[in-house]
Amino acid sequence: MSEQENTKQCHHGHHGFMGFGISMVLAAAVFGAFLLLCVNNFKSYDRSVSVRGLCEREVMADRAIYPITFKENGDNLTLLYTTVDNKNQTVCNFLREQGLTDDEFSIGAPQITDNYSNAYNTNARSRYIITSVITIYSTNVETVLKIQSNLSKLLEQGVAIGSGESWENPVQFLFEGLNNIKPEMIEEANGNARLAAEQFAKDSHSRLGKIKNATQGYFTIEDRDSNTPHIKKVRVVTNVDFYLR
């Protein structure tokens, strides 16, 4: 083989080796860029923000449990029973006049106290005390509120009504329609959480992604205030984690 041909083969081999080297360098560069992109995407995917969404509503109670109590005292138990029965009927007639039906109230068994059986009550003026309780259990809350404000009419008929706020027979206003408003309140709470997350993303020069995790808090139902127990405040807080991009 001539020297000229050997030289040509050397040049071809050199160029081939250089081409292979350049290809490896390019491949490494592309792989490195791809790897860096993947790492950046992974870090971006891993970034998240945790926010809370609050929803509160005021609702009217939809159930009233209202005990009407009065007491009678005396020494003749038979006469006391007759008096209590007559006054029970007076109260029941009053409730009917106010708009309640017979299935919305009930007369409880009379509670009898014998003062003479109590060694510490030697100065009692009468031996027996009978307590009568007529309990309203109604979804007609507006009517019950009207009855509450008109109880003085029973005093005019000789029935001395006791306080319904006592610990023995407390007045209760309940809200039992929570399931009817749950979906809307959760939706509103989640919407408020998203607004907070969007503001956070804006402040951090990011874009809000999908929900990473979400938990619903407990619903609480409380009186709006001590003067209006028939108006309830319903509250729920949701916790939501959003991805940031």
C-alpha positions as CSV (number, residue, x, y, z in Angstrom):
1,M,0.0,0.0,0.0
2,S,1.3,3.4,-0.9
3,E,2.1,6.1,1.6
4,Q,-0.7,8.3,0.1
5,E,-3.3,5.6,0.7
6,N,-2.2,5.1,4.3
7,T,-2.5,8.8,4.9
8,K,-6.1,8.8,3.6
9,Q,-7.0,5.9,5.8
10,C,-5.6,7.7,8.8
11,H,-7.6,10.8,8.0
12,H,-10.8,8.8,7.7
13,G,-10.1,7.1,11.0
14,H,-9.4,10.3,12.7
15,H,-12.6,11.9,11.4
16,G,-14.6,8.9,12.5
17,F,-13.2,9.0,16.0
18,M,-13.9,12.7,16.2
19,G,-17.5,12.2,15.0
20,F,-18.1,9.5,17.6
21,G,-16.7,11.8,20.3
22,I,-18.8,14.7,19.3
23,S,-21.9,12.5,19.3
24,M,-21.1,11.3,22.8
25,V,-20.7,14.9,24.0
26,L,-24.0,15.9,22.4
27,A,-25.7,12.9,23.9
28,A,-24.3,13.7,27.3
29,A,-25.4,17.3,27.0
30,V,-28.9,16.3,25.9
31,F,-29.2,13.8,28.8
32,G,-27.9,16.3,31.3
33,A,-30.4,18.9,30.1
34,F,-33.2,16.3,30.3
35,L,-32.1,15.3,33.8
36,L,-32.0,18.9,34.9
37,L,-35.5,19.5,33.5
38,C,-36.8,16.4,35.3
39,V,-35.2,17.5,38.6
40,N,-36.7,21.0,38.2
41,N,-40.1,19.6,37.3
42,F,-39.9,17.2,40.3
43,K,-39.1,20.1,42.6
44,S,-41.9,22.2,41.1
45,Y,-44.3,19.3,41.5
46,D,-43.2,18.8,45.1
47,R,-43.9,22.4,46.1
48,S,-47.3,23.0,47.8
49,V,-49.2,25.3,50.0
50,S,-51.6,24.5,52.9
51,V,-54.6,26.8,53.4
52,R,-57.8,26.8,55.3
53,G,-61.2,27.7,54.0
54,L,-63.9,29.0,56.4
55,C,-67.7,29.1,55.9
56,E,-70.2,30.5,58.4
57,R,-73.9,30.8,58.2
58,E,-76.7,32.0,60.5
59,V,-79.8,29.8,60.4
60,M,-83.1,29.7,62.2
61,A,-83.6,26.8,64.6
62,D,-86.0,24.2,63.2
63,R,-86.9,22.4,66.5
64,A,-88.0,23.8,69.9
65,I,-88.1,21.8,73.2
66,Y,-89.9,24.1,75.6
67,P,-90.9,22.9,79.1
68,I,-93.6,24.9,80.8
69,T,-93.5,24.3,84.6
70,F,-95.5,25.3,87.6
71,K,-95.7,24.2,91.2
72,E,-98.5,23.7,93.7
73,N,-98.1,23.2,97.4
74,G,-100.5,22.1,100.2
75,D,-101.2,19.5,102.9
76,N,-104.0,17.6,101.2
77,L,-102.6,15.5,98.4
78,T,-106.0,14.7,96.8
79,L,-106.9,18.4,96.5
80,L,-103.4,19.2,95.1
81,Y,-103.8,16.6,92.4
82,T,-107.2,18.1,91.4
83,T,-105.7,21.6,91.3
84,V,-102.7,20.5,89.2
85,D,-105.0,18.6,86.7
86,N,-107.2,21.7,86.3
87,K,-104.1,24.0,85.7
88,N,-102.7,21.4,83.3
89,Q,-105.8,21.7,81.2
90,T,-105.6,25.5,81.4
91,V,-102.1,25.4,80.0
92,C,-103.0,22.9,77.2
93,N,-106.0,25.1,76.2
94,F,-103.6,28.1,76.1
95,L,-101.2,26.2,73.8
96,R,-104.0,25.2,71.4
97,E,-105.2,28.8,71.3
98,Q,-101.7,29.9,70.4
99,G,-101.6,27.5,67.4
100,L,-100.1,24.2,68.6
101,T,-101.7,20.8,68.0
102,D,-102.1,18.1,70.6
103,D,-99.2,16.1,69.2
104,E,-96.8,19.1,69.7
105,F,-96.9,19.0,73.5
106,S,-97.2,16.5,76.3
107,I,-98.0,16.4,80.0
108,G,-95.4,14.8,82.2
109,A,-96.0,12.7,85.3
110,P,-96.3,15.0,88.4
111,Q,-93.3,15.2,90.6
112,I,-94.2,15.1,94.3
113,T,-92.0,16.3,97.2
114,D,-92.8,15.4,100.8
115,N,-91.2,18.1,102.9
116,Y,-91.8,16.2,106.1
117,S,-89.6,13.4,104.9
118,N,-86.7,15.8,104.8
119,A,-85.1,16.3,108.2
120,Y,-83.5,19.5,107.1
121,N,-86.9,21.0,106.0
122,T,-88.6,21.3,109.3
123,N,-89.8,24.9,108.7
124,A,-91.8,24.0,105.5
125,R,-95.2,25.7,105.5
126,S,-96.8,22.9,103.5
127,R,-96.1,19.2,103.5
128,Y,-96.4,18.5,99.7
129,I,-95.1,20.2,96.6
130,I,-96.2,19.0,93.2
131,T,-94.3,20.1,90.1
132,S,-96.0,19.8,86.8
133,V,-94.2,20.0,83.5
134,I,-95.9,20.4,80.1
135,T,-93.2,20.0,77.3
136,I,-93.6,21.5,73.9
137,Y,-91.8,19.5,71.2
138,S,-92.4,21.3,67.9
139,T,-90.8,22.3,64.6
140,N,-93.0,25.3,64.6
141,V,-90.4,27.5,66.1
142,E,-92.1,30.8,65.3
143,T,-95.2,29.7,67.2
144,V,-93.1,28.6,70.2
145,L,-91.4,32.0,70.3
146,K,-94.9,33.7,70.3
147,I,-96.0,31.4,73.2
148,Q,-92.8,32.4,75.1
149,S,-93.7,36.1,74.8
150,N,-97.4,35.4,75.8
151,L,-96.8,33.4,78.9
152,S,-98.0,36.2,81.1
153,K,-101.6,35.3,79.9
154,L,-101.3,32.2,82.0
155,L,-100.5,34.2,85.0
156,E,-103.8,36.0,84.5
157,Q,-105.5,32.6,84.6
158,G,-103.9,31.7,87.9
159,V,-101.0,29.6,86.6
160,A,-97.6,30.8,88.0
161,I,-95.2,29.6,85.3
162,G,-91.7,28.8,86.5
163,S,-88.5,29.8,84.7
164,G,-87.9,27.6,81.7
165,E,-84.2,28.4,81.9
166,S,-83.5,26.3,84.9
167,W,-81.1,23.4,84.8
168,E,-83.9,21.0,85.5
169,N,-86.1,21.9,82.6
170,P,-84.0,24.0,80.1
171,V,-85.4,25.5,77.0
172,Q,-83.7,24.1,73.9
173,F,-83.7,25.4,70.3
174,L,-82.1,22.9,67.9
175,F,-81.0,23.0,64.2
176,E,-81.5,19.6,62.6
177,G,-81.3,20.5,58.9
178,L,-77.5,20.4,58.7
179,N,-77.4,17.8,55.9
180,N,-79.4,20.2,53.7
181,I,-76.7,22.9,53.8
182,K,-73.6,20.8,54.2
183,P,-72.7,20.5,50.4
184,E,-73.1,24.3,49.8
185,M,-71.1,25.2,52.9
186,I,-68.2,22.8,52.0
187,E,-68.2,24.2,48.5
188,E,-68.0,27.7,49.8
189,A,-65.2,26.8,52.3
190,N,-63.2,25.1,49.5
191,G,-63.7,28.2,47.3
192,N,-62.4,30.4,50.1
193,A,-59.4,28.1,50.5
194,R,-58.6,28.4,46.8
195,L,-58.8,32.2,46.9
196,A,-56.2,32.2,49.8
197,A,-54.0,29.7,47.9
198,E,-54.2,31.8,44.7
199,Q,-53.1,34.9,46.6
200,F,-50.2,32.9,48.1
201,A,-49.2,31.7,44.7
202,K,-49.3,35.2,43.3
203,D,-47.1,36.5,46.1
204,S,-44.6,33.7,45.5
205,H,-44.6,34.2,41.7
206,S,-46.0,30.7,41.2
207,R,-49.0,29.2,39.6
208,L,-51.6,27.2,41.5
209,G,-51.8,23.5,40.6
210,K,-54.2,20.7,41.5
211,I,-55.3,19.8,45.0
212,K,-52.7,17.6,46.7
213,N,-54.8,16.8,49.8
214,A,-58.0,18.0,51.4
215,T,-59.7,17.3,54.7
216,Q,-63.1,18.5,55.9
217,G,-63.3,19.9,59.4
218,Y,-66.1,19.4,61.9
219,F,-69.3,21.3,61.6
220,T,-70.1,23.2,64.8
221,I,-73.6,24.6,65.7
222,E,-73.8,27.2,68.4
223,D,-76.2,29.9,69.6
224,R,-75.5,33.2,67.9
225,D,-75.7,34.8,71.3
226,S,-77.3,34.2,74.7
227,N,-80.3,36.4,74.0
228,T,-81.3,34.7,70.8
229,P,-80.8,30.9,71.2
230,H,-83.2,30.3,68.4
231,I,-80.7,31.7,65.9
232,K,-77.8,29.4,65.3
233,K,-74.3,30.0,63.9
234,V,-73.1,27.0,61.7
235,R,-69.4,26.9,61.0
236,V,-67.0,24.6,59.1
237,V,-63.3,24.9,58.3
238,T,-61.7,22.8,55.5
239,N,-57.9,22.2,55.1
240,V,-56.6,22.0,51.5
241,D,-53.1,21.5,50.2
242,F,-52.5,22.8,46.6
243,Y,-49.5,22.1,44.4
244,L,-47.5,25.1,43.2
245,R,-45.9,25.3,39.8
